[in-house]
Amino acid sequence: MWPFGDRDEEPPAPGVQDRVESGIPRLDYILKGGFLKGGTYIVLGPPGGGKTIMGNQFCFNHVAATDGRCVYLTLLVESVAKMLRHLAPLEFFHPEVIPERISYVSGYQALRSDGLDGLLALIRDTLRERRATLFVIDGVESLRQLAPGEQRVKEFVHELQAFTAMLGCTTLLMSFKDPSYAFTENAVVDGIIELSDGLVGPRAVRELTVHKFRGSDYLRGKHEVEINDRGIVVHPRTEIQFDRPPGRATEMRIRMPFGVVGLDAMLSGGLPSGSTTALLGAPGSGKTLLGLSYLVEGARQGQRGIYFGFYEPPPRLIEKAGQVGIELEKFVNAGMIDIRWQPPLEHMLDSLAEQLLETIKADEDSRRRLFIDGIEGFRAASVYPDRMPRFLSAFGNQLRTYDVTAVVSEELPLFRPEIDMPNPELANVVETVIMLRYVELRSQLYRLVSIMKMRESAYDTSIREFRITERGLAVAESFASAEAILTGHGRSVASASAEVNRGEVS
């Protein structure tokens, strides 16, 4: 039931409340196990929001996983044949189960000619005849258009609910959401799920919200939704999935070096395992190469690594590493390093997190390494920027749970005298901050590296020169010719001594 299997709390005990799983990715997780057997639920959404796909996906998944039967009743003008043609390309659609396991019935004529009583009679006869365990009504808004009043709609839903509960048949009512409707039936149903499809700036965003769910806890708030070849896929918010990190400790911590002698010495042997490190630097300062060196050094020690990036495709990345003597290609071919490149398209934040965490979960090796090349890729995928602090905290906690030692790069302005974290939320969730900077000295640019913070470990606070050569990466002794380097103004030792003699430097 749980996406990653590491929650502290247990799922509901079997037999306490029978559940009917939808099989829709992550929806059952949001509902803490699925719909309650015999319950009646309304699914609201705009045209094109995915209601019809969700109802059909539930039916096909239900008959595939159980010996149950489904009745799908439509009150829409659109013909059943046309609807099935639209569903045919989706993976869950298997026409061989129609009509033996899934029966499609049109109730529009019965509703139009005989009213709600005639429709209710049709439903009763059909559900008994088909021995249905799942019932979907698509187009509930037609009830309201043809009923004598809202009270009669409420009575209809109440009578339907009593009948299907007696049969043990779970019911979904798919309805168009319109602010002008009173939705009196919402008071009598067991749950309300809303599918939304709107614009946030130029982006089109689909989301799912559970407004009500009797008899069970559920994950509240908005959750990302996408419609693809699989049908409806729901991505619960990462910060609510992992809001309670386990208190248990992992294996004894070890050091995870970068494979750059001078830097590893500054880090007292390397990064503590299970920690997260922010690698800050201006464009071209060497963040990506340093992160790749970190993965390659781990592979040399038998530790698997994952590169997760947004900007450079794998061939370019391998070529770039080879030019400076980093043996990335060798370990990629050996299966020790997995390159996961995300093309620069519109991504969804929680979908990216799920993809990465599922990749890590699938590899049961301990002491794994991760390099996220550009945390801004996650930030760009977030529709709501104020989510980032909570998201990063929950995401980082989950990586620690899996004993993953992560390095995350963050871009700094090319030239800026002040030094600060461009995103304070990242500084709060990482244990170590390493900074790469340029300094101008005698009309030349030099790269410098310094450790700004490192929790639970001693570290070298000096500033050192960082070099990128054809033979690899190197960190020199302390950069003695630079002064006041953290303000971005490098000066030679000789000029600084002259200023001291003149009394200009205290």
Secondary structure, DSSP 8 states (H G I E B T S, - for coil): --SSS--SS----TTTS-EE----TTHHHHTTSSEETT-EEEEEE-TTSSHHHHHHHHHHHHHHHSS--EEEEE-SSS-HHHHHHHHTTSTT--GGGTTTTEEEEE-HHHHHHHHHHHHHHHHHHHHHHHT-SEEEEE-THHHHHHSS-HHHHHHHHHHHHHHHHHHT-EEEEEEE--TT---GGGGTSSEEEEEEEEEETTEEEEEEEEEEETTS----SEEEEEEETTEEEEE--HHHHTSS------S---EE--S-HHHHHHTTTSEETT-EEEEEE-TTSSHHHHHHHHHHHHHHTT--EEEEESSS-HHHHHHHHHTTT--HHHHHHTTSEEEEE--SS---HHHHHHHHHHHHHH---SSEEEEEE-THHHHHH-SSGGGHHHHHHHHHHHHHHTTEEEEEEEE--SS-SS---SSHHHHHH-SEEEEEEEEEETTEEEEEEEEEEETTS------EEEEEETTEEEEEEE-TT--SGGGT----HHHHHHHHHTT---
